[in-house]
Each structure stands twice: as C-alpha cells, then as structure tokens.
C-alpha cells in the first residue's frame, strides 16, 4: 500500500519509513504540513497517511481538516502522530477527521498494527465503492414502464405521450432496454400456416 509520512523530524521520519518499507509498503515523505496537503489533494493520492500533529507551515490537524473537506469517493485513512496524550487532545484529533492516532515515541509493533487496521478499512472501502459502481451501472441500464399505458383493444397498438399510435415492440423498445426476437406462437401458426401444422402437428415451425 502507498503510505504518506508527514514528519518534520528527520530521525522520526527515517524510522517510520524504515518500519513501513520492511513491511512491503511504498512510502512517500513530506517534511511539513503544506507538502502533505499538496500530496493528499491529488487525484491519485496515497490511501493512508501518517501525519505528525506539530509541523511547520501547517500542522497535522489542519491537513486533516482540509483533506476531509475534499469531495472524494475514496477518502484516505489518516493517522495522527503526536506527543499529546491527553484525552482532550485525542478527541480533538478524531473530531477533526483523523481515523486513528499513534503516540510518540511509537512502538514498531503498534505502528504496524494500526497501519494494518487502516489497510483493511481501505480495502473494505474500495470493495464497497466497486460494488456501488456496479449497482449504479446496472440501474443506468434499467428502464421501466410505469403508470397506465393506453393500448388498442383490437390491434394492440400503444398510444404514446404525443398521441401517436405505435406498434407494441416500437413502444417497448423506446421505453425499456428490451430487445425483440420474432417468432410465431402455436395459435397463430395454426391459423396462418395450417399446412405446416398438418405436416408436423407436434411442433411449432417457424416458416422463416
């Protein structure tokens, strides 16, 4: 998974990157909040980001707020990295839009565990988005007839909204996604082509 690390401290940034790379992740780095924001606002931004709370130019919470304000169907999973461990601070980070937090100095095992939670959430989110797109495409292909359809009792033509009379197949084709294949039912076969019935009374033969 592609992961963004936004951390102004060189040592912390290097340790974070080393732990994540050893787990097989692709790591991008930013040294301040503005750089992180420029990465996360892009269309193909990383699915997960670890943002230090205290950074120059723009702090981590402001990055989180800006990212959450973006119109996107695939919001990233955001982990705040902080030395603040008070409940009020943690609540502030989560209310700003962070999905999780990691306290400094961090434990490598805890970092991996929290990133794995994020990875699973991202995968579930992607699967749900793909399913919703499939449903949207299916709905786009469905057209239904609703209401009262005026149909002639004799010739079975249907009157459209403009008052014109149409063959049933023409009307249905214009209002649905249905396709027609033509044949002859046994009753019409007997009435119109009795010679074929006489030859093969047990089968409905298509004269075409």
C-alpha positions in Angstrom: 0.0 0.0 0.0 1.2 3.6 -0.7 1.6 5.5 2.5 2.4 9.1 3.1 4.6 10.1 6.1 4.4 13.8 7.0 7.0 14.4 9.7 9.4 17.3 10.1 11.9 15.5 12.4 14.4 13.7 10.2 15.1 10.8 12.7 11.4 10.1 13.3 10.7 10.2 9.5 13.5 7.8 8.8 12.4 5.3 11.4 8.8 5.4 10.3 9.8 4.9 6.7 12.1 2.1 7.5 9.5 0.2 9.5 6.9 0.6 6.8 9.2 -0.3 3.9 10.2 -3.5 5.7 6.6 -4.5 5.7 6.4 -4.0 2.0 4.7 -0.7 1.8 5.6 2.1 -0.7 6.4 5.2 1.3 6.2 8.9 0.3 7.5 11.6 2.6 6.7 15.2 3.4 8.6 17.4 5.7 5.8 19.8 6.6 2.0 20.1 6.6 1.9 22.1 3.3 3.8 19.4 1.4 1.5 16.7 2.9 -1.6 18.7 1.8 -0.2 19.1 -1.7 0.2 15.3 -2.0 -3.2 14.4 -0.4 -5.2 16.8 -2.6 -4.1 15.0 -5.7 -6.4 12.6 -7.5 -4.2 9.6 -7.1 -3.1 10.3 -3.5 -2.0 7.6 -1.1 -4.7 5.6 0.6 -3.2 6.1 4.0 -1.2 8.9 5.6 0.6 9.3 8.9 0.7 13.0 9.9 2.7 14.5 12.7 0.5 16.8 14.7 3.1 19.5 15.2 4.6 20.5 11.9 5.8 23.8 10.4 3.8 25.8 7.8 0.7 23.7 8.5 0.0 21.4 11.4 -1.4 17.9 11.1 -4.9 18.7 12.3 -5.2 21.4 9.6 -4.1 18.9 7.0 -6.8 16.5 8.2 -9.5 19.2 8.1 -8.6 20.2 4.6 -8.5 16.6 3.4 -11.9 15.8 4.9 -13.3 18.9 3.1 -12.3 17.5 -0.3 -15.1 16.0 -2.4 -14.0 12.4 -3.0 -15.4 8.9 -3.1 -12.2 7.5 -1.7 -11.2 9.4 1.4 -7.7 8.4 2.8 -7.2 6.7 6.2 -5.5 9.3 8.4 -3.4 8.5 11.4 -2.2 11.4 13.6 1.2 11.0 15.2 1.6 13.1 18.4 3.3 13.6 21.7 -0.1 14.8 23.1 -1.7 12.0 25.1 -4.4 13.9 26.9 -8.0 12.8 26.2 -9.0 16.2 25.1 -6.2 16.3 22.5 -7.1 12.8 21.2 -10.7 13.8 21.0 -9.7 16.9 19.1 -7.7 14.9 16.6 -10.6 12.4 16.0 -13.2 15.2 15.7 -11.0 16.9 13.1 -11.4 13.8 11.0 -8.5 11.6 11.9 -9.2 7.8 11.8 -6.7 6.9 14.4 -3.7 8.2 16.4 -0.3 7.0 17.4 1.6 8.4 20.4 5.3 9.4 20.3 7.7 7.7 20.9 5.9 5.0 18.9 6.3 1.2 19.2 7.1 -0.5 15.8 4.6 -3.3 16.6 1.8 -0.8 17.4 2.6 1.2 14.3 2.3 -2.0 12.2 -1.0 -3.0 13.9 -2.6 0.4 13.4 -1.5 0.5 9.7 -3.0 -2.9 9.2 -6.3 -1.7 10.6 -6.1 1.1 8.1 -5.2 -1.2 5.2 -8.2 -3.4 6.0 -10.5 -0.4 6.2 -9.2 0.9 2.8 -9.7 -2.5 1.2 -13.3 -2.7 2.5 -14.0 0.9 1.3 -12.6 0.1 -2.1 -14.7 -3.1 -2.3 -17.8 -1.2 -1.3 -17.2 1.5 -3.8 -16.7 -1.0 -6.6 -20.0 -2.7 -5.7 -21.8 0.6 -5.6 -20.4 1.4 -9.0 -21.7 -1.9 -10.4 -25.1 -1.2 -9.0 -25.1 2.3 -10.4 -24.3 0.9 -13.9 -27.0 -1.7 -13.5 -29.5 0.9 -12.6 -28.5 3.1 -15.6 -29.3 0.2 -17.9 -32.7 -0.4 -16.4 -35.8 1.4 -17.8 -39.3 0.6 -16.5 -42.7 1.4 -17.8 -44.9 3.0 -15.1 -48.5 4.2 -15.0 -51.3 3.5 -17.4 -50.4 2.5 -20.9 -53.2 3.2 -23.5 -53.4 0.1 -25.7 -55.9 -0.6 -28.5 -58.2 -3.5 -27.6 -58.2 -4.6 -31.3 -54.9 -4.1 -33.0 -52.9 -3.8 -29.7 -51.0 -0.6 -30.8 -50.0 1.7 -27.9 -50.6 5.4 -27.8 -47.5 7.5 -26.8 -47.4 10.8 -24.8 -47.7 12.7 -28.1 -50.9 10.9 -29.1 -49.4 8.8 -31.8 -50.1 5.1 -32.1 -47.1 2.7 -32.2 -46.6 -1.0 -32.6 -46.1 -2.7 -29.2 -42.4 -3.6 -30.0 -41.7 0.0 -31.0 -43.1 1.5 -27.9 -41.5 -1.0 -25.5 -38.1 -0.6 -27.3 -38.3 3.2 -26.8 -39.2 2.9 -23.1 -37.0 0.0 -22.0 -33.8 -1.8 -22.8 -35.6 -4.8 -24.1 -34.6 -6.4 -27.4 -37.0 -8.4 -29.6 -36.7 -11.7 -31.4 -39.7 -12.6 -33.6 -41.4 -15.9 -33.9 -44.9 -17.3 -34.2 -46.9 -18.8 -31.4 -48.7 -22.1 -31.9 -52.2 -20.5 -32.1 -51.1 -18.1 -34.9 -49.2 -20.8 -36.6 -52.4 -23.0 -36.8 -54.4 -20.0 -38.1 -51.9 -18.6 -40.6 -50.0 -21.6 -41.7 -52.2 -24.7 -41.3 -50.1 -26.6 -43.9 -47.1 -26.6 -41.6 -49.2 -27.9 -38.7 -50.6 -30.7 -40.9 -47.0 -31.8 -41.7 -45.8 -31.6 -38.2 -48.6 -31.4 -35.7 -46.4 -31.8 -32.7 -44.0 -28.9 -33.4 -44.4 -25.1 -33.8 -42.4 -24.5 -37.0 -41.1 -21.1 -37.9 -41.7 -20.6 -41.6 -38.8 -18.1 -41.8 
